[in-house]
């Protein structure tokens, strides 16, 4: 098995796993459905092509939170292009200044094809919504290691100002990883973001079991201080001043 790593960074991101009426929320981290949408767009997969989507959905998925960002809310209005009537006011939520490292585990040939497609995508890539373009190249590399190892070995991609703000005296920084469960993991949380169909008239998603864990990643801004040198304690004689002087 091989792993394809991706960098998801931009001014705004939005990863919705559910939406009710005019309220469009975002998860705290990229969803599997949203990341596979990036790969499908890069390959030029059409929305009704469920067989090619199933090949992507079979990949094991994980994401590391390098920089959680800030959750913000936006109000949007729209008008019907034919009747001119105003549409209902909608709430849309985004993550601002967030950075994530995503990883997909599967067949080496497929992952290499996806990596090349991301470098010359058929359709533009975006971070959850069309209004959220990536600020950096999405593709990182293909590795011949496990999913967990890839998310542990990948450098910390947070912005320099964020790394400086969270620097410490330790050589590593703990980062949260959300990944598909593997045999022996036990119980996890469920999220309805496993895509079955991207067809516009009938989008379908299945439940996915996710486990949360922490990995230690090298901290490039660790402020390691050498141990303080212990000063010798001067000798003190409390009766020295009572001695007769010659």
N, C-alpha and C positions, 0 to 999 in steps of 0.2 A: 504494500500500500504506500501511496505517496500523499503529500499534503500541499495544497495551493494556499498561500497566504495572501491576504488582501489588506490594504490600508484604506480605511473609511474616515476621511477627515474633510470638514467643510464648515463654512460659516453657519449653515443650518442643515439639520437632518431631521427626518421624521419617519418613524418606523411603526406604523399602525398595525396591530394584530386584530383589532375590532373597531367598528364604527357604528354609532347609533344616531340615525337621523342627521342632524346638522352638527353633531359633535364628533370631531376627528382627533383622537388622542394619539400619543406616541409612547412606545415602550422606552425603557431606560437604556436599551441596547438594540443593535440591529437584529431584525427577525430573519429567520431562515427564508421565508417567502420573499422578503425585500432583497436579500443578497442574491438569491437565485434569479430574481428579476433582473439584476444587474448583469448576470452571466447570460441570461436568455437574450437580453438586448444586445449584448456584445456579439453574440453568435447570430443574431438576426432571426431568432425563433419566433414564429407567429403565435399570437395569443391562443389560437385554437389547436395548436399542435401539442396535444397532451402526451403523446408518446415520447417526444424529445424532452419535454418537461419532466417526465417520470425518470429519465436517465439522470437529470440533474438532482432531482429530489432524493434519489437513492444515496447521494453523497452524505457522509457524516459531517455535521456542522458544529462549529464552536466559535465563540467571539470573546475577546479580551477587552476590558474597559481600561484604556490607557489614560483617557481624560474624560470624565463623565459629562462635562458641559453643564449648561443651565437650561432648565425647562421654561419655555416662554409660550405665551398664548397670543393668537392673532384673530381678529374678527375680519370676515370677508363677506362682501356683497357681490351679487351678480344679477344680470338681466337676461331674460330669455331672448335669444337672437332673432326670433321670428315675431313673437307677440310684443316684445319690449317690456313685459311685466317684470317687476322686481322679484328675485328669488329670495327665499328665507335667509336671514342672517345666520352665518355659520361660524362656529368656533374651530380653530385649527391650532394644534399644539406642535411645537418644534423643540429640538435640542440645539442650543447655540454653543459654538466653540467646543464641540465634542470630537474625540478621536478614538477610534476603535481599530483593533487588529482582528480580522476574521480569518478563519481557516476552514478548508473543506478537504476531507479525506476520502480517497477513492483510487480508481484506476489511474496509473501514471500517464497513459496516452491521452485519456480524456482530460485530465488536469492540464497537461501541456497544451492541448488544443484550446482550452479555455484561457490559459495564460496568454497565448498568442492572440486570441480574439480580443482580449481586453486592451491589448496594445494598439489594435486597429479595429475598433468596434463598428459593427454595422449600424446600430442605432446609438444615440448619445446615452451615456450612463448618468444616473442621478442617485442621490442618497435618500431613497424612500419616496420622494415626490419630484416631479419635473422641475419644480422651483428650487431644488436643492442640488446644485452641481457640486462635484468633488473639487476640493482645493488643491489636491495633489494627485499624481497618478495612482490608480487603484491597485494595479498589479504589483506584487512584490516578487515572489519566486515560487518555484516548485521544489519541495524537499522530499527526500526519501527517509522520512522519520514519521513517528506517530503524531496524531493530532495534539495530544497534550504536550509532547516534547516541542513541537513547533511553536505553540503558544507560550512556552516557557523560554525558548531560546531567542525568539524574535526580540530585537531591541525595543526599548521603551520609546514609543513614537509621540508622546505628549509634546506640546509646544515648549520651547525653552523657558518661557516665562512661567509655565505651570510646573515644570520640573524644578526651577529655582525656588518657586513658592513652597514646594513640598520636599525640598532637600532635607537630608538628615545625616546622622553620623554613621549610618549602616550602609554596607556596600550594595545592598539590594533593596528593592521597593516591592511591597506586596500588591498585586493587581488581581482583581476579580475576573474569573473566567466562567462563562455560561456555555455549556456544551451538551450535545446529545448524550444520553446515558449509554453506558457500555455494560456488557454482562458483568455482574458482580458489584455494580454501583449501588444497588438498593433503590430506595424510593427517591423520586425527584418531583419537581413541579411540572404541570402540564400547560402547554401554550398552543393555541390553535393557529399555527403559522406554517404547517407543513403543506405546501401547495399541491393540489391535485389537478387544478385547471385554472388558467389565466384568462379563459374566454370572457369577453366583456359582458355578455348577457348572463353568464352563470359561473361566476368564480366560486371555486370550492377549495376548502382547506381542511386538513385533518389535524388531530391533536398530536403533539410531540412532547416527549418527556425530557425535561432539562434538569441538569444538576449544576449546582454552583460550587465553585472551589476557588482557592487562592493559590497563585503561583508567584514565586520570587524571581524578579527580573533585575538584571544589573542596573545599578543606579549611577548614571554618568556624572551626577553632580553631588555625589556623596562627600560630605565634609568630614573626612577622617582626620582626627587629631592624634598625634603621637602621645603615648602615655607620659604623664608628667613625671619629671625626674624628682625623686625624693631627696630633699635636702637633709644633710646630716644634722643631727640634734647637737647643739653645743653643750659641752660639759659644764655643769653648774654645781658648785660646792656651797651650800647654804651657810657654812661656818667659816668660809674663807675670809670674810671681813672681820672676824673676831680674833684672828691670829695676830700675835705681836709682831710688829715690824722690827727688823734688826736696827 
